[in-house]
């Protein structure tokens, strides 16, 4: 398939595109070669047929695929809408009207009638954890019920049915919302380590054996903070933060390259089914030696159907040497347009759920406590300057307003040191003091945020933060009004990766079908245009791919998606239900829906000129 000089490979590629596009219910026209009279010289084999235009000095490009009669939302300011595209190899070679597209049709061109379908650039998500998803799917996945009894019952059933399976679970509840201790898990399994990672990844629970294997025992100091202990100093099995969780993940050997490879293809297929063609993987602590080689192998096999920009993360000061060592090892090796490692991620704090977000003022329900920041201000500033000096972009996890101010102070130091071209971003960006909002534009800091969980009515925010701060939790519109660049994501797997669900909630501030009550402030609702922009062209800029993707225009890569409805003609509830009919990445169809969504009697037609 990769040998463009092979006529067999070219035929197979054309057939794949033909079948894939036909599955989404469009009409395909194949323009055949004209029959020879027998007296003409045989045509020379050529993988790239060309026809001269009226200007003899220029050669007309003959496209591999042309799509016509589409409703194409390009995200190109100079040409917002189009009805046709032409694709040659990996790139768009034409974007415009149907008439102009005809010039790109030759004997070997597949022409697809899109029948008015809505087409747009591929989704680019700027904070997900698919590599960890690949690793964790080899264990038990618990339904996020927030019910300790159901979680323990699920663990019991899993252990009894799968005695030789990996002894860990993911999900069930967010940290701080259920009470599970080592004794509860010991009753189910005492002879082997067992770990439950909370649905957010920012906390967890484990049995006594797991603590012993990891060296977390009475009388010994914690290697990393956030291991909760009983009055006599015995660890009780509750892991308060992600730093403690991923210490356990490392010591228990949860993540392996083989485990990642086994689940990589279905994970990537799932992402493609939602129209995601590129994303930022926001870190897999202590797992880089397993996940990065797995991605490199997938790329080598031409199986990497989603572009991935990956980060290396430091959650505590003790992890800094490891993080920089991993960047120095992997960043020079991986810098392609399919897989690159170029971002240093600072894990600034935790979450309000577990009282681990760093706040300027105390928690409403813990008036003597302001949470934590993972680094002291001077250390965070020093770390960011070190990363900047090495040329790494920086992405910082921020949930609390104290952590955000500290992060912006560190970024200000980076800008003052002359590092103007680096991409500086804050992930989650949940709670920000009003005085700090203007600093995002001033410092050129990109705001990454999401909607599910954080932008829907949830009593937790008012319980933890009080009514005034609770309403300001996750402020999409406020950032845009202040001139900041906003990009979106889901923080998958802590929330559903579906970007259309994210967009719907960002527009309404409530879950589909659950209005009119909404979370936050009216001005923080996004328009559809703003939300799509945050998931495409601005996200491409965030990840340094804006020169090749993020919009549909000539000379950019052919990353596009075809939807089952026009979101501009849909309600917000309908937007949440959008189905992606086809996903193309780099000119290759990587997802197509083989579902009977066509009106009754609508047949696929193949018109052949004899």
C-alpha positions in Angstrom: 0.0 0.0 0.0 2.9 2.3 0.6 4.7 1.8 -2.7 3.3 4.4 -5.0 5.1 2.9 -7.9 3.2 -0.4 -7.7 0.1 -0.5 -9.9 -1.3 -3.3 -7.8 -0.9 -1.3 -4.7 -2.5 1.7 -6.4 -5.5 -0.4 -7.5 -5.9 -1.8 -4.0 -5.8 1.7 -2.5 -8.4 3.0 -4.9 -10.6 0.0 -4.1 -10.3 0.6 -0.3 -11.3 4.3 -0.7 -14.1 3.3 -3.1 -15.6 0.8 -0.6 -15.1 3.0 2.4 -16.8 6.0 0.9 -19.6 3.8 -0.5 -20.3 2.6 3.1 -21.3 6.1 4.1 -24.0 6.2 1.5 -22.6 8.5 -1.2 -22.7 7.9 -4.9 -19.4 6.9 -6.4 -18.5 7.5 -10.1 -15.5 5.8 -11.6 -14.1 7.3 -14.8 -12.5 4.4 -16.7 -9.7 4.4 -19.2 -11.0 4.7 -22.9 -10.8 1.5 -24.9 -7.9 1.2 -27.3 -8.5 0.8 -31.1 -5.6 -1.6 -31.3 -3.5 0.8 -33.5 -2.4 3.2 -30.7 0.8 2.8 -28.9 0.3 1.2 -25.4 0.2 3.7 -22.6 3.2 3.9 -20.4 2.5 2.8 -16.8 2.4 5.7 -14.4 1.4 6.0 -10.8 0.7 9.7 -11.2 -1.1 10.4 -14.5 -1.0 14.0 -15.5 -2.8 16.0 -18.2 -1.6 19.3 -19.6 -3.8 22.3 -19.0 -4.3 25.1 -21.5 -1.2 26.7 -20.0 1.5 24.5 -21.6 3.9 25.5 -18.8 1.8 24.0 -16.1 0.6 20.4 -15.6 -2.8 19.7 -14.3 -2.9 17.6 -11.2 -5.0 14.5 -11.4 -6.5 13.6 -8.0 -6.9 10.2 -6.5 -10.2 11.1 -5.0 -12.7 14.0 -5.6 -15.7 14.7 -3.4 -18.5 16.8 -4.8 -21.8 18.2 -3.6 -20.7 18.4 0.1 -21.5 20.9 2.8 -17.8 21.5 3.7 -17.0 23.6 6.7 -13.3 24.3 6.1 -12.2 26.4 9.2 -10.2 28.4 6.6 -11.0 32.1 7.2 -10.4 33.0 3.6 -12.8 30.3 2.4 -15.1 29.1 5.2 -17.3 26.9 3.1 -16.9 24.7 0.0 -18.8 22.1 -1.9 -15.9 20.0 -3.3 -12.4 18.8 -2.5 -9.7 17.0 -4.4 -7.2 14.8 -2.7 -3.9 13.6 -4.2 -1.9 11.2 -2.1 -1.9 12.6 1.5 -2.9 16.2 0.7 -5.8 18.4 -0.4 -5.0 19.7 -3.9 -8.3 21.6 -4.4 -11.0 23.1 -2.2 -13.8 25.0 -3.9 -16.9 24.5 -6.0 -18.0 21.5 -8.1 -17.1 23.2 -11.3 -13.5 23.8 -10.4 -13.2 20.2 -9.1 -13.8 18.8 -12.6 -10.3 19.9 -13.6 -8.8 17.3 -11.2 -10.7 14.3 -12.5 -8.9 11.9 -14.7 -9.1 8.3 -15.8 -8.0 6.9 -12.4 -10.0 9.3 -10.1 -12.6 8.1 -7.7 -15.4 10.7 -7.6 -17.7 10.7 -4.6 -21.0 12.4 -4.5 -21.4 13.5 -0.9 -25.1 14.3 -1.4 -25.0 17.4 0.8 -23.3 15.6 3.8 -21.5 17.8 6.3 -17.8 17.6 6.1 -15.2 19.3 8.3 -11.6 18.9 9.4 -10.7 16.0 11.7 -11.1 16.5 15.4 -7.9 17.4 17.3 -8.2 16.8 21.0 -5.6 18.5 23.3 -5.7 16.5 26.5 -6.4 12.8 26.5 -4.7 9.7 27.9 -5.1 7.0 25.2 -1.8 5.3 26.0 -2.9 4.7 29.6 -6.3 3.5 28.2 -4.4 0.9 26.1 -2.6 -0.3 29.2 -5.5 -0.3 31.6 -7.9 -2.2 29.4 -6.1 -5.5 30.2 -7.5 -5.3 33.7 -11.0 -4.8 35.2 -13.0 -1.8 34.0 -15.6 -0.8 36.7 -18.7 1.1 35.8 -18.5 4.6 37.4 -21.4 4.1 39.9 -19.9 6.0 42.8 -21.0 3.0 45.0 -18.3 1.3 47.1 -20.4 -1.9 47.6 -20.9 -2.3 43.8 -17.2 -1.6 43.2 -16.1 -4.3 45.7 -18.7 -6.8 44.3 -17.2 -6.2 40.8 -13.7 -6.8 42.1 -14.9 -10.0 43.8 -16.5 -11.4 40.7 -13.5 -10.5 38.6 -11.0 -12.1 40.9 -13.0 -15.3 41.2 -13.6 -15.6 37.5 -10.1 -14.5 36.4 -7.5 -15.8 39.0 -4.6 -15.4 36.6 -5.6 -12.1 35.1 -3.9 -8.7 35.9 -4.9 -7.7 39.4 -6.0 -4.1 39.0 -9.1 -2.2 38.1 -10.0 1.2 36.7 -13.1 3.3 37.4 -16.0 2.9 39.8 -15.9 6.3 41.5 -13.9 9.5 41.7 -11.5 9.9 44.5 -12.9 11.3 47.7 -16.4 10.1 47.0 -16.4 6.6 48.4 -14.7 5.0 51.4 -12.7 1.8 50.6 -9.7 0.7 52.6 -7.2 -2.1 52.5 -9.2 -4.3 54.8 -12.1 -4.2 52.4 -10.0 -5.5 49.5 -8.1 -8.0 51.8 -11.4 -9.8 52.4 -11.6 -10.4 48.6 -8.0 -11.0 47.7 -5.1 -11.0 50.3 -2.4 -13.1 48.7 -1.9 -11.0 45.6 -1.6 -7.2 45.1 -4.8 -5.5 44.0 -5.1 -1.9 42.9 -8.2 0.2 42.0 -7.5 3.4 40.0 -10.2 6.0 40.5 -12.2 7.1 37.5 -10.3 10.4 37.3 -6.9 8.7 37.8 -6.3 11.2 40.7 -6.7 8.7 43.5 -7.2 5.0 44.2 -7.5 2.1 46.6 -5.4 -1.0 47.2 -5.0 -4.0 49.5 -2.3 -4.7 52.1 -0.3 -6.9 49.7 0.0 -4.1 47.2 1.2 -1.7 49.8 3.8 -4.2 51.0 5.1 -4.9 47.4 5.4 -1.1 46.8 7.3 -0.6 50.1 4.5 1.4 51.8 4.6 0.0 55.3 4.4 1.2 58.9 7.6 2.7 60.2 8.9 3.6 56.7 8.6 7.1 55.2 6.5 7.6 52.1 8.5 7.8 48.9 5.8 10.1 47.6 3.2 11.9 49.6 -0.6 11.1 49.4 -0.6 7.6 51.1 -3.2 8.0 53.8 -2.4 6.3 57.1 -4.2 5.1 60.2 -3.5 6.6 63.6 -0.7 4.2 64.4 1.1 5.0 61.1 -0.1 1.9 59.1 -1.1 2.8 55.5 -4.9 2.4 55.2 -5.0 1.7 51.4 -6.4 5.0 50.2 -4.2 6.7 47.7 -5.1 10.4 47.8 -3.4 11.6 44.6 -2.4 10.5 41.1 1.3 10.7 42.2 0.6 7.9 44.7 -1.5 5.9 42.2 1.2 5.9 39.5 3.9 5.1 42.0 1.9 1.9 42.7 1.3 1.4 38.9 5.1 1.4 38.5 5.9 -0.8 41.4 3.2 -3.4 40.6 4.3 -3.6 36.9 0.8 -2.7 35.7 1.9 -1.2 32.3 3.8 -3.3 29.8 4.5 -2.9 26.1 2.7 -6.1 25.3 -0.4 -4.9 27.2 -0.4 -1.7 25.3 0.0 -3.4 21.9 -2.9 -5.8 22.6 -5.3 -3.0 23.1 -3.8 -0.3 20.9 -5.7 -1.1 17.7 -9.2 -1.2 19.3 -8.4 2.0 21.2 -7.3 3.8 18.1 -10.4 2.5 16.2 -12.6 3.9 18.9 -11.0 7.3 18.6 -11.3 7.3 14.8 -15.0 6.4 15.2 -15.5 9.8 16.9 -13.7 11.6 14.2 -10.5 12.2 16.2 -7.5 12.4 13.8 -5.0 13.9 16.2 -4.5 14.4 19.9 -2.2 15.2 22.8 -1.5 12.4 25.1 -1.1 14.1 28.5 1.2 11.6 30.1 1.7 8.1 31.4 3.8 8.4 34.5 6.7 5.9 34.8 5.3 4.1 31.7 7.3 5.8 28.9 9.6 2.8 28.4 6.5 0.7 27.6 4.1 3.0 25.8 6.5 5.0 23.5 8.1 2.0 21.9 4.6 0.6 21.4 3.6 3.7 19.5 6.8 3.7 17.5 6.1 0.1 16.4 2.5 1.0 15.4 3.8 3.9 13.3 6.4 1.6 11.7 3.6 -0.9 10.8 1.4 2.0 9.3 -1.2 1.2 12.0 -1.1 4.6 13.8 -4.4 6.0 12.5 -4.4 8.9 14.9 -1.6 11.5 15.1 -0.2 11.6 18.7 1.8 14.3 20.3 2.9 12.8 23.7 4.1 14.4 26.9 6.4 13.3 29.6 5.0 14.1 33.0 6.5 15.0 36.4 4.0 14.8 39.3 6.4 15.6 42.1 9.9 17.0 42.6 11.3 13.4 43.0 10.1 12.6 39.5 11.9 15.5 37.7 15.1 13.6 36.9 13.2 10.7 35.5 11.0 13.0 33.4 13.9 14.9 31.8 15.7 11.7 31.2 12.7 10.3 29.3 12.4 13.5 27.2 16.1 13.4 26.4 15.8 9.7 25.4 12.6 9.8 23.3 12.2 13.4 22.0 15.0 13.1 19.4 13.7 9.7 18.2 10.1 10.7 17.8 9.3 13.9 15.9 7.2 12.8 12.9 3.8 14.2 11.9 2.3 11.0 13.3 4.1 10.5 16.6 6.2 13.1 18.4 7.4 13.7 22.0 8.0 17.4 22.6 6.1 18.5 25.7 7.1 18.6 29.3 4.0 18.3 31.5 4.0 19.7 35.1 1.3 18.1 37.3 0.5 21.2 39.3 -2.1 19.9 41.7 -5.0 17.4 42.0 -8.7 17.8 42.1 -11.3 19.5 44.4 -13.0 16.0 44.7 -10.1 14.8 46.8 -9.2 18.2 48.3 -6.0 18.2 46.4 -6.5 21.3 44.2 -4.5 24.2 45.4 -6.8 27.1 46.4 -6.2 30.7 47.3 -8.9 30.5 50.0 -9.9 27.5 52.1 -12.3 24.8 51.0 -15.9 25.7 51.9 -16.3 22.3 53.7 -12.8 22.3 55.2 -12.3 25.9 56.3 -8.8 25.1 57.7 -7.4 23.7 54.5 -6.4 25.1 51.1 -5.3 22.0 49.3 -1.9 21.2 47.8 0.4 22.3 45.0 2.8 19.6 43.7 5.7 22.0 43.5 6.9 25.0 45.5 6.6 28.2 43.5 10.3 28.6 43.1 10.8 25.0 42.0 8.0 25.2 39.4 9.5 28.3 38.0 13.0 26.7 37.8 11.6 23.6 36.2 9.7 25.5 33.5 12.8 27.5 32.7 14.8 24.3 32.4 12.3 22.8 30.1 12.1 26.0 28.0 15.9 26.1 27.7 15.8 22.6 26.2 13.1 23.6 23.7 10.2 21.7 25.1 6.7 23.0 25.1 5.0 23.0 28.5 1.6 21.8 29.6 0.5 22.1 33.3 -2.3 20.4 35.0 -4.2 23.0 37.0 -7.4 22.6 39.0 -7.2 25.2 41.7 -6.8 29.0 41.5 -3.7 29.1 43.7 -2.0 26.6 41.4 -3.1 28.6 38.4 -1.5 31.8 39.7 1.7 29.9 40.5 1.7 28.4 37.0 1.1 31.8 35.3 4.0 33.2 37.4 6.2 30.4 36.1 5.1 31.0 32.6 5.7 34.7 33.0 9.3 33.9 33.9 9.6 31.8 30.8 8.4 34.6 28.5 10.6 37.2 30.3 13.6 34.9 29.6 12.9 35.3 25.9 11.1 32.0 25.0 8.4 33.6 22.9 7.8 30.7 20.5 7.1 28.0 23.0 3.6 26.7 23.4 2.6 27.2 27.0 -0.7 25.7 28.1 -2.8 24.9 31.1 -4.7 21.7 31.2 -8.2 21.5 32.8 -7.9 25.2 33.8 -10.8 24.6 36.2 -10.7 27.4 38.8 -9.1 30.7 38.0 -9.2 33.9 40.0 -10.8 36.8 38.0 -7.5 38.8 38.4 -5.6 36.2 36.5 -7.9 35.8 33.5 -6.2 38.7 31.5 -2.8 37.1 32.0 -3.6 34.3 29.5 -3.7 36.7 26.5 -0.8 38.8 27.9 1.5 35.8 28.2 0.2 33.8 25.2 -0.9 30.9 27.3 -3.3 28.4 25.7 -6.3 27.3 27.8 -7.2 23.6 27.5 -10.4 22.6 29.1 -13.4 20.2 28.8 -17.1 20.1 29.6 -18.3 16.7 30.8 -18.1 16.5 34.6 -16.8 20.0 35.1 -19.4 22.1 33.2 -22.5 20.3 34.3 -24.5 20.8 37.5 -22.7 18.9 40.3 -23.3 19.6 44.0 -19.6 18.7 44.6 -18.4 22.1 43.3 -20.5 24.1 45.7 -19.8 21.8 48.6 -16.1 22.1 48.1 -15.8 25.6 46.8 -19.0 27.5 47.9 -21.5 29.1 45.6 -19.4 32.0 44.2 -16.3 29.9 43.3 -18.5 26.9 42.3 -20.2 29.0 39.6 -16.8 30.0 38.2 -15.6 26.4 37.9 -14.7 25.9 34.3 -15.2 29.2 32.4 -15.1 28.6 28.7 -16.6 31.8 27.5 -14.8 34.0 30.0 -11.4 33.0 28.6 -12.5 33.7 25.0 -14.0 37.0 25.9 -10.6 37.9 27.5 -8.8 37.1 24.2 -7.3 33.8 25.2 -7.0 30.8 22.9 -9.2 27.9 24.0 -8.8 24.3 23.0 -10.9 21.4 24.1 -10.6 17.7 25.1 -12.3 15.1 27.4 -9.4 14.0 29.6 -10.3 10.5 28.4 -10.7 8.0 30.1 -11.9 10.1 33.1 -14.8 11.3 30.9 -16.3 10.1 27.6 -14.0 10.9 24.7 -16.9 11.8 22.4 -16.2 15.4 21.2 -19.8 15.9 20.2 -21.0 15.3 23.8 -18.3 17.8 24.9 -19.4 20.4 22.4 -23.1 20.0 23.3 -22.4 20.4 27.0 -20.1 23.4 26.4 -22.9 25.1 24.6 -25.6 24.4 27.3 -23.6 23.8 30.5 -25.8 20.8 31.2 -26.0 17.2 30.1 -28.2 16.5 27.0 -31.9 16.4 27.9 -31.3 17.7 31.4 -32.0 21.4 31.1 -32.9 24.1 31.7 -30.8 24.1 34.9 -27.2 24.7 34.0 -23.8 25.0 35.7 -21.9 28.3 35.9 -22.5 31.6 34.2 -24.5 32.4 31.1 -21.5 34.0 29.5 -19.4 30.8 29.8 -21.6 29.0 27.3 -19.8 28.5 23.9 -21.3 28.9 20.5 -21.0 26.0 18.0 -18.5 27.9 16.0 -16.3 28.6 19.0 -16.4 24.9 20.1 -15.5 23.5 16.7 -12.7 26.0 16.4 -11.4 24.9 19.8 -11.4 21.3 18.5 -9.8 22.0 15.1 -7.6 24.9 13.9 -6.8 26.3 17.4 -6.0 22.8 18.6 -3.7 22.3 15.7 -1.8 25.4 16.7 -1.6 24.2 20.3 0.1 21.0 19.1 2.3 22.7 16.5 0.5 21.0 13.6 -1.3 24.0 12.3 0.9 24.0 9.1 -0.4 20.6 8.1 -3.9 20.1 9.7 -6.7 21.9 11.5 -8.5 23.2 8.4 -9.4 22.0 4.9 -7.2 23.9 2.5 -4.8 23.2 -0.3 -1.4 21.7 0.7 -2.7 20.5 4.1 -3.0 16.9 4.9 -6.3 15.3 4.0 -7.7 14.8 7.5 -11.5 15.1 7.4 -14.7 13.7 8.7 -18.2 13.2 7.3 -21.1 13.5 9.7 -24.6 12.1 9.6 -26.1 15.6 10.2 -25.3 19.3 9.9 -24.5 20.5 13.4 -25.5 24.0 12.4 -29.0 22.8 11.6 -29.2 20.6 14.8 -30.3 21.2 18.4 -27.7 20.8 21.1 -29.2 17.5 22.1 -28.9 16.3 18.5 -25.3 17.5 18.4 -24.5 15.2 21.3 -25.9 12.3 19.2 -23.8 13.1 16.0 -22.6 10.0 14.3 -19.3 10.1 12.3 -19.9 8.3 9.0 -16.3 8.4 7.8 -12.9 9.5 9.1 -10.0 10.1 6.8 -6.5 10.7 8.1 -3.6 11.6 5.8 -5.7 10.7 2.8 -6.5 7.2 4.1 -10.0 6.1 5.3 -9.5 4.9 8.8 -13.1 4.6 9.9 -16.4 4.1 8.0 -19.9 3.3 9.3 -21.4 0.2 7.8 -24.9 1.1 9.2 -28.2 1.3 7.3 -28.8 5.0 7.8 -29.8 5.6 4.2 -33.4 6.3 3.4 -35.3 3.2 2.2 -34.8 2.5 -1.4 -31.7 4.7 -1.7 -29.2 2.5 -3.6 -25.5 2.8 -4.1 -24.9 3.5 -7.8 -21.8 2.9 -9.9 -22.0 4.8 -13.2 -19.4 3.5 -15.7 -18.7 5.2 -19.1 -18.4 2.5 -21.8 
